[in-house]
Amino acid sequence: MDFSDRVAIVTGAGSGIGRATAIALAASGARVLGVGRRRQPLEETARAHSGIAVLPSDVREEGAAAKIVATAVERWGRLDLLVNNAGAAALMPLAETDRTVINRLFELNVTAPSLLAHAALPHLRATGGSIVNVSSTYGHRPLAGGAHYAATKSALEQLTRSWALELAPEGVRVNAVAPGPTETGVLAAAGLPEDAVREVRGHERERTPTGRIGDPGEVADWILRIADPRGTHVTGQILTVDGGLELS
């Protein structure tokens, strides 16, 4: 895949799928703005390829979306791809429902991608660009004990389809990649202790037909595939990369 002379924004680029995607895009010729809350992990991502610049920013903050898009456009003069990867998970049974957790999940997983897409849209119209949202296999299958996380990803998938339908006449494509369990720090970031993370990973591995947990690089590869500038007839799709977990 050739992304030469293309400009991309990748949120959550300091680790996991976001880091792998930023590096893969840069290796394919793109100029990438990696966005994340913490400077040090972002700088580690940037050291992997000279085509990556970074911007420490919390995508939930007021004005963050406009600032992020403006930074990329001012630096490179255009924008071709927005990868809405930043997100959070939470295991929260109904009996333990907490308003603060619900609001945090929706702010990061639904509101922030929406505002970023809004800010990016004029530039994507100009380049015939695309948006790739990173959902989850739990965006379209139930997750006991994690209903609100699943609901945010389901919302993101519906945004993907609706935006795709809305923007297709303007030449802007919108798709999503929905990873299953992947070797990232998302469970630790959700507050699970190390032994609980191991237990959850073991359970996920047993339930996944391929018998293993996914690798961030595998997901990044499919993000690039669905964002490939040659794929002008592919829009509104949710591509699940979960080793067959959604079938079980």
Summary of the structure (lengths in Angstrom):
residues: 248
radius of gyration: 17.0
end to end distance: 32.1
largest distance: 50.8
contacts: 880
relative contact order: 0.15
helix: 50%
strand: 15%
